[in-house]
């Protein structure tokens, strides 16, 4: 999740340290922390031996007699392979990056401390039920036992940064889900963009421009509010220093998941597929593990530093997840007394804000940095954090009294609840649909779509998460916090969340699209910023095309790169009149294109460039807002990137339905036609692609769309060959089933959102199931498993998702006994 382009200049990696690691020194430094994966090792506190069988892909199969021993073993192997990643994750969640990176991380820490994740995690420890507390404590014992025994053989990153990790605590496990929730819940940044658009073009025009689904209500402007063009300006001042740590967190971090029942499979049993789309990095976010012991037998993807299998299958059921894209965040405009920065208005009276003091240790800084966080009934003040706002966020039309105004964030993740920890462990042991739904009832943030299948032949879908019922607004824009008219009333009951068991067509599909229709009782309250429906449509088409499926046909679907909007745009430019011969050639290549957006595609390169320029020409009236970063602290993003991507269906529909000749459209405004925009966009696309080669027939999508797997320290030139892998030409884009999104404008440099994990599960034969990661299991650059899955991931291959003891033993490469 980090992209540290300025890291080498700011954290002070001494040239002598890097030079000292060259040659034999470097080889030794890389090999020294490689874990022992065969023989015997001591793990205090076990009730019996734990057997860890690693297959030839580095995936551990952990066998134990007791639940606690099983999770102690998981903690141990997580620390063996991903200790540096675990350290980075918990420091992110606690807001303690500046301790090791210096002032460059101060803005990130400031924002996370403002949200209060660390304090929330501490409170959630007290809310753990006895069983979960016991299992998480056992997991901790495995991590800390490894730390105690290997303090002199830590991964290279610790040596470069010059620190030793402290022992792990329960709060460290609970803080990472908060960071994941922040990754996947970015509506609050969109609210700032929408407010700025309203300020720039007016409410009516903003509603027309808004890229919503057809049945989604238009923008609702809260009464009595006029948005200032610089809303959120104070928060944006933190962006410059935070950017190297952020990547493109506002990108389309979605996913695909689908399942079919036995009537649609070759062997008569359900099949389930899932590929979560997240920002790719080294090491990857997922770690594969197979756990058998006590009352657990489960396999799939885990998060290092967290307990349990998040996606996968157990003896009875299989499941997958996609981001719900539903809105559980709101910004409230608070009015503070100019004479007292702690008094804020509430329903005609004054209330006193709570104050939380945070002390941040900064490497290389003599004294720590202290911030004061104000917290209102709506949540922490995120803009500004510790200084009065120099200008109004919203000007009251009929009120003369002046206030200092600031933004408070109301978000379900800021209510203490260890719900995800409980839910994951319950999912790992669920036998039936009802037990599956009961586990999801505990899942609070981030909202997620779950796809389900079981050994009895059932398939289903359920949305999980805590979603508010709002008064007098739809969550699209910041609302007044002073009048009490825009509060959350309650939440959609868990039992009333959207779900479906055994739909008539025998399949379920979720790809971050709108999941309910007007017949759903809470449809009017279910708000979100769903991604374009093209992936879901394509998956459904491919599932219906073949009457019966197996793991091979599911694999073809997971790697499909046919672009439905690309084919539509090619059709729309077929009769476009252009004069320049090279532009004519490009147009003809696009029209002849089969829609396959692979790395070798010439038409695909033209489509992607044309799409990019067309979207920005159509929304040119937004001006600087198209490039403006919006979000303080650790999750800097350019929300207009995703805003424009979501606008594509609207544009294609308007072009297709605009009257001829010249396709004028009142939506464009006076003096503009779609043909003019298409010609200009094509000219700009051709001018851009000419840098690849003068002849359009030589253009290839993979020349402009390339993947590099980056390590947080790989931005230092001397370390890049050690830690990074790639670049490789890549296919796909935001709207293909095999998604591959690389925004051109990111505050922190290149990022790449793509399938971070793929699995295909055969409920008729667990051993026939498949799985693959973009890189590998290990976080150690010298390990053979650092990126040994990368080639298969890129070419459409998989590893077996081994389940039976016989299959595991047949592929065992090493056995470690923990005693």
C-alpha positions in Angstrom: 0.0 0.0 0.0 3.0 2.3 0.1 4.8 4.0 -2.7 7.9 5.7 -1.2 9.4 7.7 -4.1 10.9 10.2 -1.7 11.9 7.6 0.9 15.6 7.5 0.1 15.9 11.2 0.5 14.0 11.5 3.7 14.5 8.5 6.0 18.3 8.7 5.6 19.4 5.2 4.4 23.1 5.8 4.6 25.0 5.1 1.4 27.5 3.1 3.5 24.7 0.7 4.7 23.7 0.0 1.2 27.2 -0.3 0.0 28.0 -2.6 2.9 25.4 -5.0 1.7 26.8 -5.5 -1.8 28.5 -8.7 -2.9 28.9 -11.4 -0.3 27.5 -9.1 2.4 24.3 -8.6 0.5 23.9 -12.3 -0.2 24.4 -13.1 3.5 22.1 -10.4 4.7 19.4 -11.7 2.4 19.8 -15.4 3.3 20.2 -15.0 7.0 16.5 -14.3 7.9 15.2 -17.1 5.7 13.0 -19.3 8.0 13.7 -22.8 9.0 11.0 -24.9 7.3 12.2 -28.4 8.1 13.2 -30.1 11.3 12.1 -29.1 14.8 11.5 -25.8 16.5 10.5 -24.7 20.0 7.1 -23.0 20.5 6.4 -22.6 24.2 2.9 -23.2 25.5 1.8 -25.8 23.1 -0.4 -28.6 24.5 0.9 -31.0 21.8 3.1 -31.1 18.8 2.1 -29.0 15.7 3.1 -30.3 12.3 3.7 -27.7 9.5 3.9 -29.3 6.0 4.9 -26.8 3.3 4.1 -27.8 -0.2 6.3 -26.9 -3.2 4.6 -23.5 -3.5 5.5 -22.6 0.0 1.9 -22.9 1.3 1.8 -24.2 4.9 -0.6 -27.0 5.9 -0.8 -26.8 9.7 -2.0 -29.8 11.7 -2.7 -29.7 15.4 -4.8 -31.5 18.0 -6.2 -28.3 19.7 -7.6 -25.0 18.5 -5.1 -22.9 20.4 -2.1 -24.9 19.1 -3.4 -24.6 15.6 -3.5 -20.8 15.8 -0.2 -20.6 17.6 1.2 -22.4 14.6 -0.5 -19.9 12.2 1.0 -17.0 14.1 4.5 -18.6 13.9 4.4 -19.2 10.2 3.0 -15.8 9.5 6.0 -14.3 11.4 8.4 -16.7 9.6 7.3 -15.4 6.1 5.8 -11.9 6.6 7.2 -10.3 9.7 8.2 -7.1 8.0 4.8 -6.7 6.3 3.1 -7.4 9.7 5.2 -4.7 11.3 4.4 -2.2 8.6 0.7 -3.0 8.8 0.4 -2.5 12.6 2.4 0.7 12.5 0.1 2.0 9.9 -2.9 1.2 12.0 -1.5 2.7 15.2 -0.1 5.8 13.4 3.5 5.0 14.3 5.2 5.1 10.9 7.1 8.3 11.7 9.1 6.5 14.4 10.9 4.5 11.6 10.5 6.7 8.5 10.8 10.2 10.0 9.0 13.4 9.1 7.8 12.1 5.7 5.3 9.9 7.6 4.1 12.5 10.0 1.0 13.5 8.0 0.0 9.9 7.7 0.3 9.3 11.4 -1.5 12.5 12.1 -4.5 11.4 10.2 -4.6 7.9 11.6 -4.2 9.3 15.1 -7.1 11.7 14.4 -9.3 8.8 13.5 -8.2 7.1 16.7 -7.7 3.5 15.4 -5.2 2.6 18.1 -7.5 3.6 21.0 -10.4 1.8 19.2 -8.4 -1.4 19.0 -7.6 -1.2 22.7 -11.3 -0.8 23.5 -12.2 -3.7 21.2 -9.9 -6.0 23.1 -12.3 -5.6 26.1 -15.3 -6.6 23.8 -13.8 -9.9 22.6 -15.9 -13.0 23.6 -14.0 -15.6 25.6 -13.4 -18.0 22.6 -12.1 -15.3 20.3 -9.9 -13.9 23.0 -8.4 -17.3 23.6 -7.7 -18.0 19.9 -6.2 -14.6 19.3 -4.0 -14.9 22.3 -2.8 -18.3 21.0 -2.1 -16.6 17.7 -0.1 -13.9 19.5 2.0 -16.5 21.3 3.1 -17.9 17.9 4.2 -14.5 16.7 6.0 -13.6 19.9 7.7 -17.0 20.2 9.2 -16.5 16.7 10.3 -13.0 17.7 12.0 -14.2 20.8 13.9 -16.9 19.0 15.0 -14.8 16.0 15.7 -11.3 17.3 19.2 -11.6 15.8 17.9 -12.9 12.4 15.3 -10.3 11.5 14.4 -9.5 7.8 16.6 -7.1 5.9 14.1 -4.2 6.2 14.6 -4.1 10.0 18.4 -3.8 9.5 18.1 -1.1 6.9 15.8 1.0 9.1 17.7 0.2 12.3 15.1 -1.0 14.7 13.8 -4.1 16.4 10.1 -4.9 16.6 8.3 -4.9 20.0 6.3 -7.9 21.1 2.8 -8.2 19.7 -0.4 -7.4 21.6 -4.1 -8.2 21.0 -4.7 -4.6 19.9 -2.2 -5.1 17.1 -4.4 -7.8 15.6 -7.5 -5.7 15.8 -6.1 -2.5 14.3 -5.4 -3.8 10.8 -9.1 -4.5 9.9 -9.6 -0.7 10.6 -7.0 0.1 7.9 -8.6 -2.3 5.5 -11.9 -0.7 6.1 -10.4 2.7 5.3 -9.0 1.3 2.1 -12.4 0.0 1.0 -14.7 2.8 2.4 -13.8 6.0 0.6 -17.2 7.7 0.2 -16.1 10.6 2.4 -13.4 11.7 -0.1 -16.1 11.6 -2.8 -18.3 13.8 -0.7 -15.6 16.5 -0.8 -15.3 16.2 -4.6 -19.1 16.4 -5.0 -19.3 19.5 -2.8 -16.6 21.2 -4.9 -18.4 20.3 -8.1 -21.6 21.8 -6.7 -19.6 25.0 -5.8 -18.0 25.1 -9.3 -21.0 24.4 -11.6 -24.1 24.7 -9.4 -26.5 22.1 -8.0 -28.5 21.4 -11.2 -25.5 20.9 -13.4 -23.7 18.8 -10.7 -26.8 16.5 -10.6 -26.7 16.2 -14.4 -23.0 15.3 -14.4 -23.2 12.9 -11.5 -22.3 9.3 -12.8 -24.9 7.5 -10.9 -26.8 4.3 -11.8 -30.0 5.0 -13.8 -32.4 4.5 -10.8 -30.2 6.4 -8.3 -31.6 9.6 -7.0 -30.0 12.9 -8.1 -27.8 14.9 -5.8 -29.7 16.3 -2.9 -28.3 19.6 -1.7 -29.0 20.1 2.1 -31.2 23.1 2.6 -29.5 26.2 3.9 -26.1 25.3 2.6 -23.9 26.8 -0.1 -20.6 25.0 -0.5 -17.4 26.9 -0.7 -15.1 26.0 -3.6 -12.2 25.3 -1.1 -14.1 22.9 1.1 -11.6 20.7 2.8 -8.7 23.0 1.9 -7.0 22.8 5.3 -6.9 19.0 5.2 -5.3 19.0 1.8 -2.2 20.8 3.2 -1.2 17.4 4.7 -1.1 15.7 1.4 2.3 16.6 0.1 4.2 14.9 2.9 1.7 12.0 3.1 1.7 11.2 -0.6 4.7 8.8 -0.6 2.8 6.5 1.8 -0.5 6.4 0.1 -0.7 5.0 -3.4 -4.1 5.3 -5.2 -6.4 4.3 -2.3 -9.5 5.7 -4.0 -9.2 3.3 -6.9 -11.7 0.6 -7.8 -10.8 -1.8 -5.1 -13.6 -4.1 -5.9 -13.6 -7.8 -6.8 -15.4 -10.6 -8.7 -17.2 -13.5 -7.1 -19.7 -16.0 -8.5 -21.0 -19.4 -8.0 -23.1 -22.0 -9.9 -25.1 -24.9 -8.5 -24.9 -28.5 -9.7 -27.3 -28.0 -12.6 -24.6 -25.8 -14.3 -21.5 -27.9 -13.5 -20.0 -30.9 -15.2 -19.8 -33.0 -12.0 -23.2 -32.0 -10.6 -21.7 -30.1 -7.6 -21.5 -26.3 -7.0 -18.4 -24.3 -8.2 -17.3 -21.0 -6.7 -14.8 -18.4 -7.9 -13.4 -15.3 -6.3 -10.7 -12.7 -7.2 -10.4 -9.7 -4.9 -9.1 -6.6 -6.6 -6.6 -4.6 -4.5 -3.5 -2.6 -5.0 -0.6 -5.0 -5.8 2.6 -4.8 -3.9 5.5 -7.0 -2.6 4.8 -8.8 -0.4 1.2 -9.3 -1.4 -1.7 -8.6 1.0 -2.8 -12.3 1.1 -1.0 -15.3 2.6 -2.3 -18.8 1.8 -2.7 -21.3 4.7 -4.5 -24.6 5.3 -5.5 -25.2 9.0 -6.6 -28.6 10.4 -7.0 -29.1 14.1 -9.5 -29.0 17.0 -12.9 -28.0 15.4 -11.2 -26.2 12.5 -10.5 -27.5 9.0 -10.3 -24.6 6.6 -8.1 -23.3 3.8 -7.7 -20.1 1.8 -6.5 -16.6 2.1 -5.4 -15.0 5.4 -4.0 -11.6 6.3 -0.6 -11.8 8.0 -1.1 -10.3 11.5 -4.8 -11.4 11.6 -6.3 -14.6 12.8 -8.3 -17.0 10.6 -9.1 -17.6 6.9 -10.9 -14.6 5.3 -11.7 -16.2 1.9 -11.8 -19.9 1.1 -13.6 -23.1 2.2 -14.0 -25.4 5.2 -15.4 -29.0 5.3 -18.9 -27.9 4.5 -19.1 -24.5 2.8 -17.1 -22.2 0.4 -17.2 -18.4 0.2 -15.8 -15.4 -1.6 -16.0 -11.7 -1.1 -16.3 -8.5 -3.1 -16.3 -4.9 -1.9 -19.9 -3.8 -1.2 -19.2 -0.2 -2.4 -22.0 0.8 0.0 -21.9 4.1 1.9 -21.3 3.9 5.7 -19.5 7.3 6.0 -20.8 10.9 6.2 -19.2 14.3 6.6 -20.9 16.7 9.0 -20.2 20.5 8.9 -19.7 21.6 12.5 -20.1 25.2 13.6 -17.6 26.2 16.3 -17.8 29.2 18.5 -15.1 31.7 17.3 -14.4 32.6 21.0 -14.1 29.0 22.1 -12.8 26.3 19.7 -14.2 23.5 21.8 -17.9 24.7 21.7 -20.0 23.7 18.8 -23.6 24.3 17.9 -26.2 21.7 18.3 -29.9 22.4 17.8 -29.7 26.0 19.0 -27.5 25.3 22.0 -23.8 24.8 22.6 -22.1 21.4 23.2 -18.5 20.8 24.4 -16.2 18.8 22.1 -14.1 16.1 23.6 -10.3 16.6 23.2 -7.8 13.8 22.7 -4.1 14.6 22.8 -1.8 12.4 20.6 2.0 12.4 20.9 3.8 11.2 17.8 7.5 10.2 18.0 9.3 11.2 14.9 12.7 9.7 13.8 15.4 12.4 13.6 13.3 14.9 15.4 14.4 16.0 18.9 11.0 16.5 20.4 7.8 14.6 19.6 4.9 16.2 17.7 1.7 16.7 19.7 -1.7 17.1 18.1 -5.1 17.8 19.7 -8.0 16.1 18.2 -11.5 17.5 18.7 -14.4 15.0 18.7 -18.0 15.9 18.3 -21.2 13.8 18.6 -20.6 13.0 14.9 -17.0 12.0 15.2 -13.4 13.4 15.0 -12.8 16.7 13.3 -10.6 15.8 10.3 -10.4 19.2 8.7 -8.8 21.0 10.3 -7.2 18.7 12.8 -5.7 21.3 15.1 -6.2 24.8 13.7 -9.2 27.0 12.9 -10.4 27.0 9.3 -9.5 30.3 7.6 -12.7 30.3 5.6 -16.2 28.9 5.8 -16.9 25.4 4.5 -20.6 26.3 4.0 -22.1 29.7 4.2 -25.6 29.9 5.8 -28.0 31.7 3.6 -30.2 33.2 6.4 -27.9 33.3 9.4 -25.8 36.3 10.1 -23.8 34.9 13.0 -20.3 33.8 12.0 -18.7 30.5 13.0 -15.5 28.6 12.5 -16.6 25.6 10.5 -14.9 22.2 10.3 -15.7 18.7 9.0 -16.4 15.8 11.4 -16.4 12.2 10.1 -19.2 9.9 11.0 -18.3 6.3 10.2 -19.3 2.9 11.5 -15.7 1.8 11.8 -15.2 4.4 14.5 -17.7 2.6 16.7 -15.8 0.1 18.8 -16.6 -3.5 17.7 -14.4 -6.5 17.1 -17.1 -7.8 14.8 -14.8 -8.8 11.9 -12.6 -10.9 14.2 -15.6 -12.8 15.5 -17.2 -13.2 12.0 -14.1 -14.6 10.4 -13.6 -17.3 13.0 -17.4 -18.2 12.9 -17.2 -18.4 9.1 -14.3 -20.8 9.4 -16.5 -23.2 11.4 -19.9 -22.6 9.7 -21.7 -25.7 8.4 -24.9 -24.3 6.8 -26.4 -21.2 5.2 -28.0 -20.2 8.5 -24.7 -20.4 10.3 -23.0 -18.5 7.5 -25.6 -15.7 7.8 -25.2 -15.7 11.6 -21.5 -15.2 11.2 -22.1 -12.3 8.7 -24.4 -10.7 11.2 -21.3 -9.9 13.2 -19.4 -8.4 10.3 -19.6 -4.6 10.6 -16.9 -2.9 8.4 -16.1 -2.7 5.5 -19.4 -3.7 3.9 -18.8 -6.7 1.7 -20.7 -8.9 -0.7 -20.4 -12.6 0.1 -20.9 -15.4 -2.4 -21.7 -18.9 -0.9 -21.8 -22.5 -1.8 -22.1 -25.7 0.2 -21.8 -29.5 -0.1 -25.6 -29.9 0.0 -25.7 -28.1 -3.4 -26.9 -24.7 -2.3 -25.5 -21.4 -3.7 -26.3 -17.9 -2.3 -25.4 -14.3 -1.9 -25.5 -12.0 1.1 -24.4 -8.4 1.8 -22.7 -7.9 5.2 -22.0 -4.7 7.0 -23.5 -2.1 9.3 -25.3 0.4 7.0 -27.1 3.5 8.3 -30.7 4.8 7.7 -30.3 8.5 7.1 -32.6 11.4 7.7 -33.1 14.0 4.9 -30.0 13.2 2.9 -28.4 10.4 0.8 -24.8 10.6 1.9 -23.6 12.1 -1.3 -22.6 15.5 0.1 -21.4 17.0 3.5 -24.5 18.0 5.6 -25.1 20.4 8.4 -24.2 19.0 11.8 -25.7 21.8 13.8 -29.4 21.4 13.1 -30.0 17.7 14.0 -32.0 17.2 10.8 -29.5 14.9 9.1 -28.7 12.3 11.7 -28.5 8.5 11.4 -31.7 7.0 12.7 -30.7 3.4 13.0 -29.1 0.7 10.9 -30.5 -1.9 8.4 -31.2 -5.0 10.5 -28.7 -7.8 9.8 -31.6 -10.2 9.0 -32.9 -7.6 6.4 -29.7 -7.2 4.5 -29.9 -8.2 0.8 -29.5 -11.9 0.3 -30.6 -14.7 -2.0 -30.4 -18.5 -1.6 -30.7 -20.7 -4.7 -31.9 -18.2 -7.3 -33.9 -19.7 -10.1 -31.2 -19.5 -12.7 -28.8 -21.5 -10.5 -26.1 -18.9 -10.3 -25.0 -15.8 -8.3 -22.7 -13.0 -9.5 -21.3 -10.0 -7.7 -18.8 -7.6 -9.3 -19.2 -4.3 -7.3 -22.4 -3.4 -9.1 -25.8 -2.4 -7.7 -27.2 -5.5 -6.0 -30.8 -4.5 -5.3 -33.8 -3.2 -7.1 -36.8 -1.1 -6.1 -38.5 -4.2 -4.5 -35.9 -4.4 -1.8 -37.5 -2.8 1.4 -34.5 -0.7 2.2 -33.5 0.1 -1.4 -34.0 3.9 -0.9 -31.5 3.8 1.9 -28.9 1.5 0.3 -26.5 4.1 -1.1 -23.2 3.6 -2.7 -20.8 4.4 -5.5 -21.0 1.2 -7.4 -18.6 0.4 -10.3 -19.8 0.0 -13.9 -21.9 -3.1 -14.5 -19.8 -4.4 -17.4 -17.8 -7.0 -15.4 -21.0 -8.4 -13.9 -22.7 -8.5 -17.3 -19.7 -10.2 -18.9 -19.5 -12.8 -16.2 -23.2 -13.6 -16.5 -22.9 -13.9 -20.3 -20.0 -16.3 -20.0 -21.7 -18.4 -17.4 -24.8 -18.7 -19.6 -22.9 -19.4 -22.8 -21.6 -22.8 -21.6 -24.3 -25.1 -20.3 -22.0 -26.9 -17.9 -18.8 -25.6 -16.2 -15.7 -26.9 -14.5 -12.6 -25.3 -13.0 -11.1 -24.8 -16.5 -14.1 -22.8 -17.8 -14.1 -20.8 -14.5 -10.4 -20.1 -15.1 -11.1 -18.8 -18.6 -13.7 -16.4 -17.1 -11.4 -15.2 -14.4 -8.8 -14.3 -17.1 -11.2 -12.8 -19.6 -10.2 -9.4 -20.9 -13.0 -8.6 -23.4 -14.1 -5.0 -23.0 -17.8 -4.5 -23.4 -17.5 -0.6 -23.3 -14.6 -0.9 -25.7 -16.8 -2.6 -28.3 -19.5 -0.1 -27.8 -17.2 2.9 -28.2 -15.7 1.3 -31.3 -19.2 1.0 -32.8 -19.9 4.7 -32.0 -16.8 5.9 -33.9 -17.3 3.7 -36.9 -18.8 6.5 -39.0 -16.8 9.4 -37.5 -15.4 11.7 -40.2 -11.7 12.5 -39.7 -9.3 14.1 -42.1 -5.8 13.1 -40.8 -4.6 9.8 -42.5 -3.1 8.5 -39.2 -6.3 9.2 -37.3 -8.3 7.5 -40.0 -6.0 4.4 -39.6 -6.4 4.5 -35.9 -10.2 4.7 -36.2 -10.2 1.8 -38.6 -8.0 -0.3 -36.3 -10.3 0.4 -33.4 -13.5 -0.4 -35.4 -11.9 -3.8 -36.5 -10.8 -4.6 -33.0 -12.4 -7.7 -31.4 -12.6 -6.1 -28.0 -9.9 -8.3 -26.4 -7.9 -6.0 -24.2 -4.7 -8.1 -23.9 -1.2 -6.8 -23.8 -0.7 -7.5 -27.5 -3.8 -5.6 -28.6 -3.4 -2.7 -30.9 -7.1 -1.7 -31.0 -7.1 -2.0 -27.2 -4.3 0.7 -26.9 -6.4 3.0 -29.1 -9.5 2.4 -27.1 -7.9 3.1 -23.7 -6.3 6.3 -24.9 -9.5 7.5 -26.7 -11.5 6.7 -23.6 -9.2 8.6 -21.3 -9.3 11.8 -23.4 -13.0 11.6 -24.2 -13.9 11.4 -20.5 -11.8 14.4 -19.6 -13.0 16.4 -22.6 -16.7 15.7 -21.7 -16.0 16.9 -18.1 -13.6 19.7 -19.0 -15.8 22.2 -17.2 -14.6 20.7 -13.9 -11.2 22.1 -14.7 -8.6 21.7 -11.8 -11.0 19.4 -9.9 -10.1 16.6 -12.3 -6.6 16.5 -10.9 -7.2 17.7 -7.3 -6.2 15.3 -4.5 -8.9 14.9 -1.9 -8.3 13.3 1.5 -5.9 14.1 4.3 -3.3 11.9 5.7 -2.6 8.3 4.9 -5.2 7.8 2.2 -4.5 10.4 -0.4 -6.4 10.0 -3.6 -7.6 11.8 -6.7 -11.4 10.9 -6.5 -12.0 12.4 -9.9 -10.2 9.3 -11.4 -12.9 7.0 -10.2 -15.7 9.6 -10.7 -14.7 9.7 -14.4 -14.4 6.0 -14.8 -17.9 5.6 -13.4 -19.2 8.2 -15.9 -18.4 6.0 -19.0 -21.9 4.4 -19.2 -23.5 7.8 -19.0 -21.4 9.1 -21.9 -21.8 6.1 -24.1 -25.6 6.2 -23.6 -25.7 9.9 -24.4 -23.5 9.5 -27.6 -25.7 6.6 -28.7 -29.0 8.4 -28.2 -27.9 11.9 -29.4 -29.6 13.1 -32.6 -27.8 13.2 -35.9 -26.1 14.9 -37.7 -23.1 15.9 -35.6 -24.8 14.4 -32.5 -25.7 17.6 -30.6 -26.7 17.1 -27.0 -27.9 19.7 -24.5 -26.0 17.8 -21.8 -22.7 19.0 -23.4 -23.7 22.7 -23.4 -23.8 25.2 -26.2 -21.3 24.9 -29.0 -20.2 21.3 -28.3 -21.2 18.1 -30.1 -20.3 14.5 -29.5 -18.7 14.2 -32.9 -16.5 17.2 -32.1 -15.5 15.7 -28.8 -14.8 12.3 -30.4 -12.6 13.8 -33.1 -10.6 15.8 -30.6 -10.3 12.9 -28.3 -9.1 10.7 -31.1 -6.6 13.3 -32.2 -5.2 13.5 -28.7 -5.0 9.7 -28.4 -3.2 9.4 -31.7 -0.7 12.2 -30.7 -0.1 10.3 -27.5 0.4 6.9 -29.0 2.7 8.2 -31.8 5.4 8.3 -29.0 5.3 4.5 -29.2 5.8 4.2 -32.9 4.9 6.3 -36.0 2.9 3.4 -37.5 -0.5 2.8 -35.6 -0.3 -0.8 -36.7 2.7 -1.2 -34.4 0.9 0.1 -31.3 0.4 -2.5 -28.5 -1.6 -2.0 -25.2 1.2 -3.6 -23.2 3.5 -0.8 -24.2 1.5 1.7 -22.2 0.1 -0.7 -19.6 2.8 -2.4 -17.5 2.9 -3.9 -14.1 5.8 -3.6 -11.6 5.4 -5.3 -8.2 6.9 -2.8 -5.8 8.2 -3.2 -2.3 7.9 -0.3 0.1 11.7 0.1 0.0 12.1 -0.6 -3.7 11.8 3.1 -4.5 15.4 3.5 -3.4 17.4 3.0 -6.5 20.1 0.9 -4.9 17.4 -1.4 -3.4 15.0 -1.7 -6.3 16.7 -4.7 -7.9 16.6 -6.5 -4.5 13.0 -5.8 -3.7 11.0 -5.1 -6.8 9.9 -7.4 -9.6 8.9 -6.5 -13.2 7.9 -4.6 -15.2 5.7 -6.8 -17.4 3.2 -5.9 -20.1 -0.3 -6.4 -18.8 -3.8 -6.6 -20.2 -7.2 -5.7 -18.8 -8.6 -2.4 -17.4 -11.2 -1.3 -14.9 -14.1 -2.8 -16.8 -12.8 -6.2 -17.8 -13.4 -9.3 -15.7 -9.6 -9.6 -15.3 -9.4 -6.2 -13.9 -6.1 -4.2 -14.1 -6.5 -0.5 -13.2 -3.5 1.8 -13.3 -4.5 5.5 -12.8 -2.5 8.0 -14.7 -2.8 10.6 -12.0 -1.9 9.4 -8.5 -0.4 11.7 -5.8 2.2 9.1 -4.9 3.2 7.6 -8.2 2.3 4.4 -9.9 -0.2 2.0 -8.5 -1.9 -1.1 -10.0 -5.2 -2.5 -8.8 -5.7 -6.1 -10.0 -6.7 -9.5 -8.7 -4.7 -9.8 -5.5 -5.8 -13.5 -5.1 -7.7 -16.0 -7.2 -9.4 -19.1 -6.2 -11.8 -21.6 -7.9 -13.4 -24.1 -5.5 -14.9 -27.4 -6.6 -17.3 -28.5 -3.9 -17.5 -32.0 -5.4 -13.8 -32.5 -5.1 -11.9 -30.2 -2.8 -8.5 -31.3 -4.1 -9.5 -30.1 -7.6 -9.7 -26.6 -6.4 -7.2 -24.0 -7.5 -5.6 -20.9 -6.1 -2.9 -18.3 -7.1 -1.2 -15.1 -5.8 0.3 -12.3 -8.0 3.8 -13.0 -6.4 4.3 -15.6 -3.8 4.1 -16.7 -0.2 7.3 -15.3 1.2 8.2 -11.7 2.1 11.9 -12.5 1.9 13.5 -11.4 -1.4 16.0 -14.3 -1.3 13.3 -16.9 -0.9 12.3 -19.0 -3.9 8.7 -18.3 -2.9 9.1 -14.5 -3.1 7.5 -14.3 -6.5 7.3 -17.9 -7.8 3.6 -17.6 -8.6 3.9 -14.4 -10.7 4.4 -16.2 -14.0 1.3 -18.4 -13.4 -0.8 -15.4 -12.3 0.1 -13.5 -15.4 -0.4 -16.3 -17.9 -3.6 -17.9 -16.5 -2.1 -20.6 -14.3 -2.9 -21.7 -10.8 -1.5 -23.9 -7.9 -3.6 -26.7 -6.5 -5.6 -25.8 -3.4 -4.6 -29.0 -1.6 -7.0 -30.3 1.0 -6.8 -34.1 1.7 -3.9 -35.4 3.8 -3.0 -37.7 0.9 -2.8 -34.8 -1.6 -0.8 -32.7 0.9 1.7 -35.4 1.5 2.2 -36.0 -2.2 3.2 -32.4 -2.7 5.1 -31.8 0.6 8.5 -30.2 0.2 9.4 -29.7 3.9 8.1 -30.7 7.3 8.6 -28.6 10.5 7.6 -29.9 13.9 6.8 -27.2 16.5 7.3 -28.6 20.0 
